[in-house]
Amino acid sequence: MLFLCGLAVYRLLLSPIAGFPGPKIAALTGWYEFYHDYWCLGTYVFQIEKMHHDYGPIVRINPYELSTHDPAFYSTVYVTGSQRRTENYSHFAKGIDFDGKGAPQRGSQAKQAGKPFFSRAGIAQLEPMLWDKAGKLCKRLENSGDPYKAIRLDHAFSAFTGSVISEICCETDEDFLDQPGFASHW
């Protein structure tokens, strides 16, 4: 019981996000979110919208998360463009034997090297192969046989992706789509 009281005090008063507005029950426990998602059939997203209406653009929605409803705040939280807000990258990269010097030039060179693959003409060149693979996948799913047997879509989409990547990168057609179980061993 002492633990629960201490946890409640921490979540309501001492947590790093304790100062943000929102319902105290949401700050106290995740059961509030569970109630709206499970018993009210997934209505928590609408409840969050109501919280924003009542409490403002930044709302505490559970003991660990905040929700923002302010498009101008997006670029503050997430890095946009090629601007780095801190110089901590060099500390991060030290462990992988990369000092970060010259990184923008190398990144620019790599971007230029890959540009033809992502151009409109490059994608158009791959389109017939992609349609062929997608058609194979559709036929395979349609002709799966037993209508009551489950098909692992993660295996099917992995096989599709693997077939496309092997043809683009390795210029070989592994064609995982034709293998039994969509090559689930991969």
C-alpha positions as CSV (number, residue, x, y, z in Angstrom):
1,M,0.0,0.0,0.0
2,L,2.9,2.3,0.8
3,F,4.3,1.6,-2.7
4,L,1.1,2.6,-4.4
5,C,0.9,5.8,-2.4
6,G,4.5,6.6,-3.3
7,L,3.8,5.9,-6.9
8,A,0.7,8.2,-6.9
9,V,2.7,11.0,-5.3
10,Y,5.5,10.5,-7.9
11,R,3.2,10.5,-10.9
12,L,1.1,13.4,-9.7
13,L,3.8,15.7,-8.2
14,L,7.3,14.6,-8.9
15,S,7.3,13.2,-12.5
16,P,9.1,15.2,-15.1
17,I,5.7,15.7,-16.9
18,A,3.7,16.3,-13.7
19,G,3.3,20.0,-14.5
20,F,1.4,19.5,-17.7
21,P,-2.4,19.8,-17.7
22,G,-4.8,16.9,-18.0
23,P,-7.1,14.8,-16.0
24,K,-5.5,13.6,-12.8
25,I,-6.9,10.1,-13.3
26,A,-5.0,9.9,-16.6
27,A,-1.8,11.1,-14.9
28,L,-2.3,8.6,-12.2
29,T,-2.9,5.4,-14.1
30,G,-3.1,3.8,-17.5
31,W,-6.5,2.3,-16.7
32,Y,-8.2,5.5,-17.9
33,E,-6.8,4.9,-21.3
34,F,-7.6,1.2,-21.2
35,Y,-11.2,2.0,-20.2
36,H,-11.8,4.2,-23.2
37,D,-9.9,1.9,-25.6
38,Y,-11.4,-1.4,-24.4
39,W,-14.8,-0.8,-22.8
40,C,-15.7,2.2,-24.9
41,L,-14.5,0.5,-28.1
42,G,-11.5,2.6,-29.0
43,T,-12.8,6.1,-28.2
44,Y,-9.7,7.3,-26.4
45,V,-8.5,9.2,-29.4
46,F,-11.7,11.3,-29.2
47,Q,-11.2,11.6,-25.5
48,I,-7.8,13.1,-26.2
49,E,-9.3,15.6,-28.6
50,K,-11.8,16.6,-25.8
51,M,-8.9,17.0,-23.4
52,H,-7.2,19.3,-25.8
53,H,-10.4,21.3,-26.0
54,D,-10.6,21.5,-22.2
55,Y,-6.9,21.8,-21.2
56,G,-5.1,23.3,-24.2
57,P,-2.6,22.4,-26.8
58,I,-0.4,20.2,-24.6
59,V,-2.1,17.5,-22.5
60,R,-0.9,14.7,-20.3
61,I,-2.8,11.6,-21.6
62,N,-1.3,8.9,-19.3
63,P,1.5,8.6,-16.7
64,Y,4.2,8.5,-19.4
65,E,2.9,10.5,-22.4
66,L,2.0,13.9,-23.6
67,S,-0.2,14.8,-26.6
68,T,0.3,18.0,-28.6
69,H,-2.3,19.6,-30.8
70,D,-0.2,22.5,-32.1
71,P,1.2,22.2,-35.6
72,A,3.7,25.0,-34.9
73,F,5.2,22.9,-32.1
74,Y,6.1,20.0,-34.4
75,S,9.4,21.5,-35.6
76,T,10.4,22.2,-32.0
77,V,10.1,18.5,-31.1
78,Y,11.2,16.9,-34.4
79,V,14.2,17.9,-36.4
80,T,13.2,19.2,-39.8
81,G,15.6,19.7,-42.7
82,S,19.3,19.1,-42.3
83,Q,19.7,21.3,-39.2
84,R,21.1,19.6,-36.1
85,R,20.0,21.3,-32.9
86,T,22.8,19.9,-30.7
87,E,26.4,18.9,-31.1
88,N,25.9,15.6,-29.3
89,Y,26.1,13.6,-32.5
90,S,29.9,13.3,-32.2
91,H,29.5,11.8,-28.8
92,F,27.0,9.3,-30.2
93,A,29.2,8.3,-33.1
94,K,32.4,7.8,-31.1
95,G,31.5,4.3,-30.3
96,I,31.3,3.3,-34.0
97,D,34.6,4.8,-35.0
98,F,33.1,7.7,-36.8
99,D,34.1,11.2,-35.7
100,G,31.5,13.0,-37.7
101,K,34.0,15.2,-39.5
102,G,33.1,15.6,-43.2
103,A,29.8,13.9,-42.6
104,P,27.7,16.5,-44.6
105,Q,30.0,16.1,-47.6
106,R,29.8,12.3,-47.5
107,G,26.1,12.5,-47.0
108,S,25.7,14.7,-50.0
109,Q,27.9,12.4,-52.1
110,A,25.8,9.4,-51.1
111,K,22.6,11.3,-51.8
112,Q,23.8,12.2,-55.3
113,A,24.8,8.5,-55.9
114,G,21.3,7.2,-55.0
115,K,19.4,10.0,-56.7
116,P,18.8,8.2,-60.1
117,F,17.1,5.3,-58.3
118,F,14.5,7.5,-56.7
119,S,13.9,9.8,-59.7
120,R,10.6,9.6,-61.6
121,A,12.4,7.8,-64.5
122,G,14.1,5.4,-62.1
123,I,10.8,4.4,-60.4
124,A,9.0,4.2,-63.8
125,Q,11.7,1.8,-65.0
126,L,11.0,-0.5,-62.0
127,E,7.2,-0.3,-62.3
128,P,6.7,-3.3,-64.7
129,M,8.7,-5.5,-62.3
130,L,6.7,-4.3,-59.3
131,W,3.4,-4.9,-61.1
132,D,4.6,-8.4,-62.0
133,K,5.6,-9.2,-58.4
134,A,2.3,-7.7,-57.1
135,G,0.4,-9.8,-59.6
136,K,2.2,-12.9,-58.4
137,L,1.4,-12.1,-54.8
138,C,-2.3,-11.6,-55.6
139,K,-2.6,-14.8,-57.6
140,R,-0.8,-16.7,-54.9
141,L,-3.3,-15.3,-52.3
142,E,-6.3,-16.0,-54.5
143,N,-5.2,-19.6,-55.2
144,S,-4.3,-20.4,-51.6
145,G,-6.6,-23.4,-51.6
146,D,-8.4,-23.9,-48.3
147,P,-10.5,-20.8,-47.5
148,Y,-10.4,-21.7,-43.8
149,K,-6.6,-21.9,-43.6
150,A,-4.9,-18.8,-42.3
151,I,-2.3,-17.1,-44.4
152,R,0.6,-15.4,-42.7
153,L,0.5,-12.0,-44.4
154,D,3.8,-11.0,-42.7
155,H,5.4,-13.9,-44.5
156,A,3.7,-12.9,-47.8
157,F,4.8,-9.3,-47.6
158,S,8.3,-10.3,-46.5
159,A,8.5,-12.6,-49.5
160,F,7.3,-9.8,-51.8
161,T,9.8,-7.3,-50.4
162,G,12.6,-9.8,-50.5
163,S,11.8,-10.7,-54.2
164,V,11.8,-7.0,-55.1
165,I,15.0,-6.2,-53.3
166,S,16.9,-9.2,-54.6
167,E,15.9,-8.3,-58.2
168,I,16.9,-4.6,-57.7
169,C,20.0,-5.0,-55.7
170,C,21.4,-8.4,-56.7
171,E,20.0,-8.6,-60.2
172,T,18.8,-12.2,-59.3
173,D,15.3,-13.3,-59.1
174,E,15.1,-15.3,-55.8
175,D,11.3,-15.2,-56.1
176,F,10.4,-16.0,-52.6
177,L,6.7,-15.6,-53.7
178,D,6.8,-19.0,-55.4
179,Q,8.3,-20.9,-52.5
180,P,6.0,-22.8,-50.1
181,G,5.0,-20.8,-47.1
182,F,6.3,-17.7,-48.8
183,A,9.9,-18.7,-47.8
184,S,9.0,-18.3,-44.1
185,H,12.5,-19.6,-43.3
186,W,13.8,-16.2,-44.3
